[in-house]
């Protein structure tokens, strides 16, 4: 009778484990990935260079054939190091803002003074990198990411562009109006990043510990139950990851290719972390389960 009661409570604990742990690991992988300043700067920004260039090229292209040409010219005009520097300014401003303790409900205000200064500094390089327009492009009234023959002297253009930067890019950018609770969820996620890994690991150990204490004896049963729990968790994570890997394919007909490429890129990072968890936990679960069978067979 006691054995039956233990199995019932063990099954309930296992059920809770298989519901709670996948959710925690999924949330943890997303928050830890994208609320990490170094990771965003070193991994995400470099990989978004081409998709972002493709995106802006698509916005200016009046003909489908222009998109590839414009993307190539954007990448030539704004080299990777320039792009990394400018995007890094925005990321730094964002994380610095999150690091400041201010009253709840206040809007998120990004300091863009460094970005403005860097934009002015790189203007000569950008102008120099602009390719010369083809003869067929000279009569075009739209901007084609090239310099026509009547292009103003570089100094004049730089002065005009610097004036536009002063006018169009504010010193600060506010996300949300005053009183709107937009800042709160951002701060909550930033704070969660600091504690979520500890909480996830603690929950993992506690639930498996409770499961082991409920079974208690014999050791072979404990190992098999723990192994089954880990392999069940691996199965759930595997199904989730496989489903999300198919998401870009399902969205292929609904999203432009450049946006789909960027979406796929950003999706791959947290999925990669979940895949590592699934492989590690699956192997550990299999080892425990087989070890339990091996011990039982030797008795």
LUMNU-789193 format. One line per 8 residues: number of its first residue (from 1); their letters; for each residue x, y, z of N, C-alpha, C. Coordinates in steps of 0.1 Angstrom, whole numbers, plus 5000, padded with zeros to 4 digits. Atoms other than C-alpha are relative to their C-alpha. Layout:
NUM) a) X Y Z X Y Z X Y Z  ...
This chain:
1) xxxxxxxx) 5008 4988 5000 5000 5000 5000 5009 5013 5000  4991 4988 5000 5028 5024 5009 5007 5002 4987  4993 4999 5013 5046 5016 4977 4991 5006 4989  5010 4994 5009 5014 5025 4957 4999 5015 5003  5001 4985 4996 5011 5058 4976 5012 5007 4995  4988 4994 5004 5047 5066 4969 5000 5002 4985  5000 4999 5014 5042 5059 4932 4990 5011 4995  5010 4990 5004 5011 5081 4931 5006 5014 5002
9) xxxxxxxx) 4994 4987 4998 5030 5110 4947 5012 5003 4991  4989 4998 5009 5060 5104 4926 4995 5004 4986  5006 4997 5014 5038 5105 4894 4996 5015 5000  5005 4986 4999 5023 5138 4906 5013 5010 4999  4988 4992 5001 5058 5152 4912 5006 5001 4986  4995 5001 5014 5070 5140 4878 4992 5009 4991  5009 4992 5009 5040 5157 4862 5003 5015 5002  4996 4986 4998 5048 5190 4879 5013 5003 4994
17) xxxxxxxx) 4987 4998 5006 5084 5186 4869 5000 5002 4985  5001 4999 5015 5075 5181 4832 4991 5012 4996  5007 4988 5003 5052 5211 4833 5008 5013 5003  4993 4988 4996 5073 5236 4852 5014 5002 4993  4986 4999 5005 5108 5228 4840 5001 5005 4985  4998 4995 5014 5103 5232 4802 4996 5015 4999  5003 4985 5000 5086 5266 4808 5011 5008 5005  4989 4992 4994 5114 5278 4830 5012 5000 4991
25) xxxxxxxx) 4988 5001 5009 5141 5266 4806 4998 5009 4988  5003 4992 5012 5124 5283 4776 5001 5015 5004  4999 4986 4997 5119 5316 4794 5014 5004 5004  4986 4997 4996 5154 5315 4809 5009 5001 4987  4991 4999 5012 5170 5308 4774 4997 5013 4993  5003 4988 5007 5152 5338 4759 5005 5012 5007  4996 4988 4992 5159 5363 4787 5015 5001 5001  4985 4999 4999 5195 5353 4793 5007 5003 4987
33) xxxxxxxx) 4994 4997 5013 5202 5354 4756 4999 5015 4996  5002 4986 5005 5187 5388 4747 5001 5011 5010  4997 4990 4990 5192 5406 4780 5014 4999 5005  4986 5001 4997 5229 5401 4779 5007 5010 4990  4994 4990 5008 5247 5432 4766 5012 4995 4991  4989 5005 5007 5279 5415 4756 4996 4990 4989  5004 5010 5010 5261 5387 4738 4993 5007 4988  5007 4992 5011 5239 5412 4718 5011 5007 4991
41) xxxxxxxx) 4990 4993 5008 5270 5432 4708 5009 4991 4992  4990 5009 5006 5293 5403 4700 4994 4990 4990  5006 5011 5008 5269 5378 4685 4988 5005 4991  5012 4996 5007 5236 5394 4675 5002 5011 4989  4998 4988 5009 5247 5427 4660 5008 4996 4987  4992 5004 5013 5274 5412 4636 4991 4991 4991  5008 5009 5009 5249 5386 4623 4988 5007 4994  5011 4992 5006 5222 5412 4616 5004 5009 4989
49) xxxxxxxx) 4995 4990 5010 5244 5433 4593 4993 4998 4986  5005 5003 5014 5233 5416 4560 4985 5001 5000  5015 4999 5001 5196 5411 4569 4995 5015 5002  5004 4986 4999 5193 5448 4580 5003 5007 4988  4997 4994 5013 5210 5459 4548 4989 4996 4990  5010 5005 5010 5186 5438 4528 4986 5006 5003  5013 4994 4996 5156 5452 4548 4999 5014 4995  5001 4986 5004 5165 5488 4541 5001 5001 4984
57) xxxxxxxx) 5000 5000 5014 5173 5480 4505 4986 4998 4994  5013 5003 5004 5139 5466 4501 4990 5012 5001  5009 4988 4998 5123 5498 4514 5002 5010 4989  4997 4990 5010 5140 5519 4488 4998 4995 4986  5001 5006 5013 5138 5495 4459 4986 5001 4993  5013 4998 5008 5111 5504 4433 4998 4988 4991  5001 5012 5009 5119 5473 4412 5007 4989 5008  4994 5011 4993 5127 5438 4426 5015 4999 4997
65) xxxxxxxx) 4986 5002 5004 5160 5438 4407 5009 5010 5007  4992 4990 4993 5171 5469 4426 5004 4996 5014  4998 5003 4986 5170 5453 4460 5014 4994 5003  4987 5006 4998 5202 5432 4456 5011 5011 4998  4990 4989 5003 5221 5462 4441 5000 5010 5012  5000 4991 4989 5210 5485 4469 5006 4994 5013  4994 5007 4988 5219 5460 4496 5015 5000 4999  4985 5000 5002 5254 5457 4481 5006 5014 5002
73) xxxxxxxx) 4995 4986 4998 5258 5495 4480 4999 5004 5015  5002 4997 4986 5245 5498 4516 5012 4994 5008  4989 5007 4993 5271 5473 4528 5013 5006 4996  4987 4993 5004 5298 5492 4508 5001 5013 5007  5000 4986 4994 5288 5526 4522 5001 4999 5015  4999 5002 4985 5283 5514 4558 5007 4987 5003  4993 5012 4997 5311 5489 4565 4996 4994 5013  5004 5007 4988 5306 5463 4592 5004 5007 5012
81) xxxxxxxx) 4995 4994 4988 5328 5481 4617 4991 5013 5004  5008 4988 4997 5307 5513 4613 4986 4995 5005  5013 5005 4996 5274 5493 4616 5001 4995 5015  4999 5005 4987 5287 5475 4647 5001 5012 5011  4998 4989 4991 5297 5508 4663 4987 5008 5003  5013 4992 4998 5264 5526 4657 4990 4991 5007  5009 5009 4993 5243 5496 4668 5004 4998 5014  4994 5001 4986 5266 5492 4698 4996 5012 5009
89) xxxxxxxx) 5004 4988 4993 5258 5528 4708 4986 4999 5005  5014 5002 4997 5221 5520 4708 4998 4990 5011  5001 5011 4990 5225 5488 4728 5006 5005 5013  4994 4995 4988 5248 5505 4753 4990 5009 5007  5009 4990 4995 5223 5533 4758 4988 4993 5007  5011 5007 4995 5195 5508 4763 5003 4993 5014  4997 5007 4988 5213 5487 4789 5005 5009 5012  4996 4991 4990 5227 5517 4807 4987 5006 5007
97) xxxxxxxx) 5013 4995 4995 5191 5530 4810 4994 4989 5010  5006 5011 4992 5179 5496 4824 5008 4999 5014  4993 5001 4987 5207 5498 4850 4998 5011 5010  5003 4989 4990 5195 5530 4865 4987 4997 5007  5012 5002 4991 5171 5527 4894 4992 5013 5000  5009 4988 5000 5142 5551 4888 4986 4995 5004  5013 5003 4995 5106 5553 4899 4992 4991 4990  5009 5009 5008 5082 5526 4887 4990 5008 4992
105) xxxxxxxx) 5010 4993 5008 5060 5537 4858 5006 5011 4992  4994 4990 5007 5085 5562 4845 5004 4994 4986  4997 5006 5013 5092 5559 4807 5015 4997 4999  4986 5003 5003 5124 5545 4793 5006 5010 4991  4994 4989 5008 5146 5573 4781 5014 4996 4996  4986 5004 5005 5176 5564 4759 5008 5012 4997  4991 4989 5002 5205 5587 4758 5007 4998 4986  4994 5002 5013 5215 5591 4721 5011 5010 4996
113) xxxxxxxx) 4990 4990 5003 5242 5617 4724 5012 4994 4994  4988 5007 5006 5270 5592 4717 4997 4996 4986  5004 5004 5014 5251 5579 4686 5001 5012 4991  4999 4988 5008 5247 5614 4673 5014 5004 4997  4986 4996 5002 5284 5622 4678 5007 4990 4990  4994 5010 5009 5294 5589 4661 4995 5002 4985  5005 4998 5014 5271 5596 4631 5007 5011 4993  4993 4988 5006 5287 5630 4626 5015 4996 4996
121) xxxxxxxx) 4985 5003 5002 5322 5615 4629 5002 4991 4988  4998 5009 5011 5316 5588 4603 4995 5006 4986  5006 4995 5012 5299 5611 4577 5011 5001 4989  4990 5000 5011 5332 5617 4557 5002 4987 4994  4998 5014 5005 5337 5580 4554 4989 4995 4992  5012 5005 5007 5302 5573 4544 4999 5007 4986  5000 4993 5013 5303 5600 4517 5010 4995 4990  4989 5005 5009 5336 5587 4504 4997 4986 4995
129) xxxxxxxx) 5003 5013 5004 5323 5552 4503 4988 4999 4990  5011 5000 5009 5292 5561 4482 5005 4998 4986  4995 5002 5014 5297 5546 4447 4994 5010 4990  5005 4991 5010 5292 5567 4416 4989 4994 4992  5012 5005 5007 5258 5563 4398 5004 4996 4986  4999 5003 5014 5256 5546 4365 4993 5010 4991  5006 4990 5009 5246 5566 4334 4985 4999 5000  5014 5002 5000 5212 5551 4335 4993 5005 5013
137) xxxxxxxx) 5006 4996 4987 5207 5562 4371 5000 5015 5002  4998 4986 4998 5216 5598 4366 4987 5008 5000  5013 4993 5001 5180 5608 4357 4990 4996 5010  5010 5005 4990 5164 5590 4386 4998 5010 5010  5004 4990 4989 5146 5612 4411 5001 4994 5014  4999 5007 4987 5149 5586 4439 5014 4998 5003  4987 5003 4995 5179 5580 4460 5004 4985 4997  4996 5014 5004 5198 5549 4447 5013 4996 5006
145) xxxxxxxx) 4987 5003 4993 5227 5548 4472 5012 5001 4991  4988 4997 5008 5251 5564 4448 5001 5015 4998  4997 4985 5002 5266 5598 4439 4998 5003 4985  5002 4996 5014 5252 5614 4407 5011 5011 4997  4990 4990 5004 5273 5639 4387 4998 5013 5007  5003 4987 4994 5255 5669 4403 5000 4999 5015  4999 5002 4985 5263 5656 4438 5008 5012 5006  4994 4988 4994 5272 5686 4460 5014 4997 5005
153) xxxxxxxx) 4987 5002 4994 5308 5690 4472 4999 4993 5014  5001 5009 4988 5316 5666 4500 4998 5008 5013  5001 4992 4988 5320 5694 4526 4986 5005 5002  5013 4995 5000 5287 5709 4517 4990 4989 5004  5009 5011 4997 5270 5675 4518 5001 4996 5015  4997 5003 4986 5286 5667 4552 4993 5010 5009  5006 4990 4992 5274 5700 4566 4985 4998 5000  5014 5002 5000 5239 5694 4554 4995 4987 5007
161) xxxxxxxx) 5004 5012 4993 5238 5658 4567 5002 5002 5015  4998 4998 4985 5252 5669 4601 4988 5009 5005  5012 4992 4996 5224 5695 4602 4988 4992 5002  5011 5009 4999 5199 5668 4595 5000 4991 5012  4998 5009 4989 5213 5646 4622 4996 5008 5013  5003 4992 4989 5210 5675 4647 4984 5002 5001  5014 4997 5000 5174 5681 4636 4991 4987 5002  5008 5012 5000 5161 5645 4631 5002 4990 5011
169) xxxxxxxx) 4997 5010 4989 5179 5625 4658 5001 5008 5013  5000 4993 4987 5170 5638 4693 5012 4995 5009  4990 5004 4990 5195 5637 4722 4995 4989 5009  5006 5011 4993 5171 5614 4740 4988 4995 4993  5012 5006 5007 5145 5590 4728 4992 4993 5011  5008 5005 4989 5116 5581 4751 4991 4988 4995  5009 5011 5003 5098 5547 4750 4989 5000 5010  5011 4999 4991 5064 5552 4764 4998 5014 5006
177) xxxxxxxx) 5003 4987 4994 5047 5583 4777 5001 4999 5015  5000 4999 4985 5050 5594 4813 4988 4994 5006  5012 5006 4993 5028 5573 4836 4997 4987 4994  5003 5013 5006 5026 5544 4812 5010 4990 5006  4992 5010 4993 5039 5512 4829 5009 4992 4990  4992 5007 5010 5062 5504 4799 5014 4996 5006  4987 5003 4994 5094 5506 4820 5000 4988 5009  5000 5011 4990 5083 5481 4846 5003 4986 4994
185) xxxxxxxx) 4997 5013 5005 5082 5450 4824 5015 4999 4995  4986 5000 5004 5116 5459 4809 5010 4998 5012  4992 5001 4988 5131 5463 4844 4998 4986 5006  5003 5013 4994 5114 5431 4855 5007 4989 4993  4992 5009 5007 5130 5412 4827 5015 5001 5002  4986 4998 4997 5164 5427 4833 5004 4994 5014  4998 5006 4987 5161 5418 4870 4999 4985 5000  5002 5015 5001 5149 5383 4861 5012 4993 4995
193) xxxxxxxx) 4988 5006 5006 5180 5377 4841 5010 4997 5011  4990 5003 4989 5201 5380 4873 4996 4988 5009  5005 5011 4990 5180 5355 4893 4994 4988 4993  5008 5011 5007 5163 5333 4867 5008 4987 4999  4992 5012 5001 5192 5309 4862 5001 4993 5013  4999 5006 4987 5196 5304 4899 4986 4994 5004  5013 5005 4997 5158 5300 4903 4997 4987 4992  5002 5012 5008 5157 5275 4874 5008 4988 5005
201) xxxxxxxx) 4992 5011 4995 5186 5255 4887 4995 4995 5013  5006 5004 4987 5171 5255 4922 4988 4992 4999  5013 5007 5002 5137 5244 4910 5003 4986 4995  4996 5013 5006 5153 5216 4890 5005 4990 5010  4994 5009 4990 5173 5202 4919 4989 4997 5011  5010 5002 4990 5144 5206 4944 4990 4990 4995  5010 5009 5005 5119 5188 4922 5005 4986 4998  4993 5013 5001 5143 5160 4914 5003 4994 5013
209) xxxxxxxx) 4998 5004 4986 5152 5158 4951 4988 4994 5006  5013 5004 4994 5116 5155 4961 4996 4986 4994  5003 5012 5007 5111 5128 4935 5008 4988 5005  4991 5011 4994 5141 5108 4948 4996 4997 5014  5003 5002 4986 5130 5112 4984 4986 4992 5001  5012 5008 5000 5095 5099 4976 5002 4986 4997  4997 5014 5003 5108 5068 4959 5009 4993 5010  4991 5003 4989 5137 5065 4983 5007 4986 4998
217) xxxxxxxx) 4994 5014 5002 5142 5027 4979 4992 4992 4990  4985 5002 5001 5155 5008 4961 5007 5010 4992  4992 4990 5008 5183 5028 4945 4997 4999 4985  5003 5002 5015 5175 5012 4911 4988 5007 4996  5012 4993 5003 5140 5026 4912 5002 5015 5000  4997 4985 4999 5153 5061 4922 5007 5004 4987  4993 4996 5013 5177 5061 4892 4991 4999 4988  5009 5001 5011 5151 5049 4868 4989 5011 4999
225) xxxxxxxx) 5010 4989 5000 5125 5075 4879 5007 5013 4996  4993 4988 5004 5151 5103 4877 5004 5000 4986  4996 5001 5014 5163 5091 4844 4988 5002 4991  5012 4998 5008 5127 5089 4831 4996 5015 5000  5003 4986 5000 5121 5125 4843 5008 5008 4991  4991 4992 5009 5151 5138 4825 4997 4997 4985  5003 5004 5014 5143 5119 4793 4987 5006 4995  5013 4993 5003 5107 5132 4795 5002 5014 4997
233) xxxxxxxx) 4997 4986 5002 5120 5167 4798 5006 5003 4987  4993 4999 5013 5143 5162 4768 4990 4998 4989  5010 5002 5010 5114 5149 4748 4991 5012 4997  5009 4988 5001 5092 5180 4755 5008 5011 4994  4992 4989 5006 5121 5204 4748 5003 4997 4985  4997 5003 5014 5129 5185 4716 4988 5003 4991  5012 4997 5008 5093 5187 4703 4998 5015 4999  5001 4986 5001 5092 5224 4712 5010 5007 4990
241) xxxxxxxx) 4989 4994 5009 5125 5232 4694 4997 4996 4986  5003 5004 5013 5115 5212 4664 4988 5008 4994  5011 4992 5004 5082 5230 4662 5004 5014 4996  4996 4987 5003 5098 5264 4664 5010 5001 4988  4992 5000 5012 5124 5254 4637 4992 5000 4988  5009 5000 5011 5095 5249 4614 4992 5013 4998  5008 4988 5000 5080 5283 4622 5004 5009 4988  4997 4991 5011 5100 5303 4596 4995 4994 4987
249) xxxxxxxx) 5006 5007 5012 5089 5277 4570 4986 5003 4998  5014 4997 5000 5053 5283 4579 4997 5015 4997  5001 4985 5003 5058 5321 4577 5005 5004 4987  4993 4997 5013 5076 5319 4544 4991 5008 4990  5009 4994 5010 5045 5330 4524 4994 5013 5005  5006 4988 4994 5035 5358 4548 5010 5011 5003  4990 4990 4997 5068 5376 4555 5009 5002 4989  4990 4998 5010 5092 5393 4532 5013 4992 5003
257) xxxxxxxx) 4989 5009 4998 5124 5373 4527 5010 5007 5010  4990 4994 4992 5146 5399 4544 4996 5000 5015  5005 5000 4986 5124 5401 4575 5000 4985 5005  5000 5014 4997 5121 5363 4575 5014 4995 5004  4986 5004 4997 5159 5359 4575 5004 5006 5013  4996 4994 4987 5163 5383 4604 4992 4993 5012  5008 5007 4990 5135 5366 4623 5006 4986 5003  4993 5013 4999 5151 5332 4617 5013 5000 5008
265) xxxxxxxx) 4988 4998 4994 5184 5345 4628 4999 5002 5016  5002 4997 4986 5171 5358 4661 4994 4988 5008  5006 5011 4994 5151 5327 4667 5010 4989 5003  4990 5011 4999 5181 5304 4663 5008 5001 5013  4991 4999 4989 5200 5318 4693 4994 4993 5013  5006 5007 4988 5176 5308 4722 4998 4985 4997  5002 5014 5003 5168 5275 4704 5013 4992 5001  4987 5007 4999 5205 5267 4702 5003 4996 5015
273) xxxxxxxx) 4998 5003 4986 5206 5270 4740 4991 4989 5005  5010 5011 4997 5175 5248 4744 5005 4986 4995  4995 5013 5006 5191 5222 4721 5011 4994 5009  4989 5005 4992 5222 5220 4743 4994 4994 5013  5007 5005 4988 5199 5216 4774 4994 4986 4997  5006 5013 5004 5180 5188 4756 5010 4989 4999  4990 5011 5002 5211 5169 4746 5006 4996 5013  4994 5003 4987 5227 5172 4780 4991 4992 5010
281) xxxxxxxx) 5010 5006 4991 5196 5163 4800 4996 4986 4995  5004 5013 5006 5187 5135 4776 5011 4989 5003  4989 5009 4997 5222 5119 4779 5001 4996 5015  4999 5002 4986 5222 5123 4817 4988 4990 5004  5011 5009 4997 5187 5107 4819 5002 4986 4996  4997 5014 5006 5197 5078 4797 5010 4993 5008  4990 5006 4992 5228 5072 4818 4994 4995 5013  5006 5004 4987 5208 5072 4851 4991 4988 4998
289) xxxxxxxx) 5010 5011 5003 5181 5049 4836 5008 4987 4998  4993 5012 5003 5206 5024 4822 5008 4995 5012  4992 5004 4988 5227 5025 4854 4991 4993 5010  5009 5007 4991 5196 5016 4874 4997 4986 4995  5002 5014 5005 5189 4986 4851 5012 4992 5002  4988 5007 4998 5225 4976 4853 5002 4995 5014  4998 5004 4986 5226 4976 4891 4990 4989 5004  5010 5010 4997 5193 4957 4893 5003 4986 4994
297) xxx) 4996 5013 5007 5206 4930 4868 5011 4993 5007  4989 5006 4994 5237 4924 4889 4997 4995 5014  5003 5005 4987 5218 4917 4921 4995 4986 4999
